[in-house]
Amino acid sequence: MNVIITGASKGFGKSIAKIFASHGHNIYICARSTDKLYAVQKELQSQYPGAGVEVMPCDLSLPEEAKAFGKWFLSFNVAPDVLVNNAGLFDPGSVYDEPEGTLERMIAVNLYSAYHLTRTLIPEMTTRRHGHIFNMCSIASLKAYPNGGAYSISKFALAGFSKNLREEMKPFGVKVTAVYPGAAYTDSWAGSGVDPSRIMEADDIARMIYAASLLSPQACVEDIVLRPQLGDL
């Protein structure tokens, strides 16, 4: 498979890239951090020489760069089998007192990036009547929580995008899955004082996405909801 993953220099994105690469699939990844992105490419090529690993540094919060990343993938003239819209950002705060511009920033990174990249790639999927899109939402998409603010709003919007896209893509044989992870140990939790054994591992989310990508064309996992075994923090 040819797998496009955004925000793949760390966290969920890196774990997702690793599991697909470990099974010999070709991955096309991006991130804002050039150094970290190329470090991931080197690591994956060393660990999984049977997989192709192509990278493009870009900032998907900018529509022109999201579109450019999609066009870069299409320049390889291969089928887009799986798209994982994982790029995201969390700025804590409350609607009534968070800094001016927080909502615009959250929407740009967490929603518009997926919207513009998907629109660039989806004509190829619909023409081939094949493809699977995963949108990395959040438990915050399902239930508002303190200090969620603009982040929660943007993830609610991404969930709405996923539901709408799922209905639109049914006639074309293209699958759409919304992923709703709870707390999982990534760089965001490093130094927080939270016991890693209390929350999930990033690999847990990656395994679920990989499993869903392997189902027959007749089956689509519409939603993946994962929480720590002891519940949300």
C-alpha positions in Angstrom: 0.0 0.0 0.0 0.9 3.6 -0.5 0.3 5.5 2.8 0.2 9.2 3.3 0.7 10.4 6.9 0.8 14.0 8.1 2.5 15.1 11.3 4.7 12.1 11.3 7.8 13.3 13.0 6.6 12.2 16.5 3.7 10.9 18.5 0.8 9.2 16.8 2.1 10.0 13.3 5.4 8.4 13.9 3.8 5.3 15.4 1.5 5.0 12.5 4.4 5.4 10.0 6.3 2.7 11.8 3.6 0.1 11.8 2.9 0.5 8.1 6.6 0.6 7.3 7.2 -2.5 9.4 4.8 -4.4 7.1 6.7 -3.3 4.0 4.3 -0.6 2.8 5.4 2.6 1.2 4.9 5.7 3.3 4.9 9.4 2.3 5.2 11.6 5.4 5.4 15.3 6.3 6.0 17.5 9.3 6.9 21.0 10.1 10.2 20.1 11.7 12.7 19.4 8.9 15.4 17.9 11.2 13.0 15.6 13.0 11.3 14.5 9.8 14.6 13.5 8.1 15.6 11.7 11.3 12.5 9.7 11.2 13.1 8.9 7.5 16.6 7.6 8.4 15.4 5.6 11.3 12.6 3.9 9.3 14.8 3.2 6.3 17.3 1.6 8.6 14.8 -0.5 10.6 12.5 -1.4 7.6 14.6 -1.6 4.4 11.7 -3.2 2.6 9.6 -0.1 2.9 9.8 3.0 0.8 10.0 6.2 2.9 9.5 9.5 1.2 9.4 12.8 3.1 8.4 16.4 2.5 8.8 19.1 5.2 5.8 21.5 5.1 3.4 23.4 7.3 -0.1 22.1 6.6 -1.8 24.9 8.5 -1.1 26.9 5.3 -3.5 25.9 2.5 -1.0 26.3 -0.2 1.5 24.0 1.6 -1.2 21.4 2.3 -2.1 21.4 -1.4 1.6 21.2 -2.4 2.1 18.2 -0.2 -0.8 16.4 -2.0 0.5 17.4 -5.4 4.0 16.2 -4.4 2.5 12.7 -3.6 0.6 12.6 -6.8 3.9 13.3 -8.7 5.0 9.8 -7.9 2.1 8.4 -10.0 1.1 5.8 -7.5 -2.3 5.1 -6.0 -3.2 6.8 -2.7 -4.3 3.8 -0.8 -4.4 5.3 2.8 -4.4 8.9 3.9 -4.0 9.6 7.6 -4.8 13.2 8.5 -2.9 13.3 11.8 -1.3 16.7 11.8 -2.6 18.5 14.9 -1.9 21.0 17.6 -3.1 21.5 21.2 -3.1 24.9 22.9 -4.8 24.7 26.3 -7.2 27.4 27.3 -10.9 28.5 27.7 -13.1 30.2 25.2 -13.6 33.2 27.4 -9.9 34.0 28.1 -7.6 32.2 25.7 -5.3 34.5 23.6 -6.8 36.2 20.6 -6.2 34.1 17.5 -6.2 30.8 19.3 -9.3 29.5 17.5 -8.0 30.5 14.1 -4.7 28.7 14.8 -6.4 25.6 16.0 -8.8 25.5 13.1 -6.0 26.0 10.6 -3.9 23.2 12.0 -6.6 20.7 13.1 -9.2 21.2 10.4 -8.1 23.1 7.3 -5.0 20.9 6.9 -7.1 17.8 6.6 -9.7 19.6 4.4 -7.2 20.9 1.8 -5.0 17.8 1.6 -8.0 15.5 1.3 -9.5 17.7 -1.5 -6.2 17.4 -3.4 -6.0 13.6 -3.1 -9.6 12.5 -3.3 -10.2 12.9 -7.0 -7.6 10.1 -7.5 -9.3 7.9 -5.0 -12.8 8.4 -6.4 -11.5 7.8 -10.0 -10.0 4.5 -8.8 -12.9 3.8 -6.6 -10.4 2.9 -3.9 -8.9 4.4 -0.8 -9.2 4.9 2.9 -9.1 8.2 4.8 -8.4 8.3 8.5 -9.0 11.6 10.4 -7.4 11.9 13.7 -10.1 13.5 15.9 -10.0 13.2 19.7 -12.1 12.3 22.7 -12.4 16.1 22.8 -14.5 15.8 19.6 -17.1 13.9 21.6 -17.2 15.7 24.9 -16.1 19.2 25.9 -13.7 19.3 28.9 -12.1 22.0 31.0 -9.2 23.9 29.4 -10.2 22.5 26.0 -11.4 25.7 24.5 -10.6 26.3 20.8 -8.9 22.9 20.6 -12.1 21.1 21.4 -14.0 23.2 19.0 -11.6 22.4 16.2 -11.8 18.7 16.9 -15.6 18.8 17.0 -15.3 20.4 13.5 -12.9 17.6 12.3 -15.5 15.0 13.5 -18.2 16.8 11.5 -15.9 16.9 8.4 -15.4 13.1 8.8 -19.1 12.3 9.1 -19.9 14.4 6.1 -17.1 13.0 4.0 -18.1 9.4 4.9 -21.5 10.0 3.4 -20.1 11.6 0.3 -17.6 8.9 -0.4 -19.9 5.9 0.0 -20.9 5.8 -3.7 -17.3 5.9 -4.7 -16.0 3.0 -2.6 -13.8 5.2 -0.6 -13.7 4.6 3.2 -13.6 7.3 5.9 -12.8 6.5 9.5 -12.8 9.0 12.4 -10.3 8.2 15.1 -11.1 9.4 18.7 -8.1 8.7 21.0 -8.1 9.5 24.6 -5.0 10.2 26.6 -1.9 8.4 25.1 1.7 8.9 26.1 3.4 11.1 23.5 5.7 14.1 23.7 2.7 16.2 24.9 2.7 14.2 28.2 6.4 14.1 28.7 7.3 15.9 32.0 3.6 16.2 33.0 4.0 13.9 36.0 1.4 11.5 34.6 2.3 7.8 35.1 2.7 6.3 31.6 1.0 3.2 32.8 -2.1 5.2 33.5 -2.7 6.2 29.9 -2.4 4.5 26.5 0.6 4.0 24.3 0.8 5.8 20.9 1.3 2.3 19.3 -2.2 1.3 20.5 -3.8 3.9 18.2 -1.4 2.9 15.4 -2.4 -0.8 15.7 -6.1 0.0 15.5 -5.6 2.1 12.4 -3.5 -0.5 10.7 -6.1 -3.3 11.5 -8.9 -1.2 10.1 -7.0 -0.6 6.9 -6.8 -4.3 6.2 -10.5 -5.1 6.0 -12.3 -6.2 2.9 -13.7 -3.5 0.5 -17.2 -4.3 1.8 -16.3 -3.3 5.4 -15.6 0.1 6.9 -14.9 0.9 10.5 -16.6 4.3 10.7 -15.4 5.3 14.2 -12.5 4.2 16.4 -12.8 5.3 20.0 -10.0 4.4 22.4 -9.6 5.4 26.0 -7.3 4.3 28.8 -8.5 1.2 30.5 -9.2 3.2 33.7 -11.0 5.9 31.7 -10.3 9.5 30.8 -8.0 11.6 33.1 
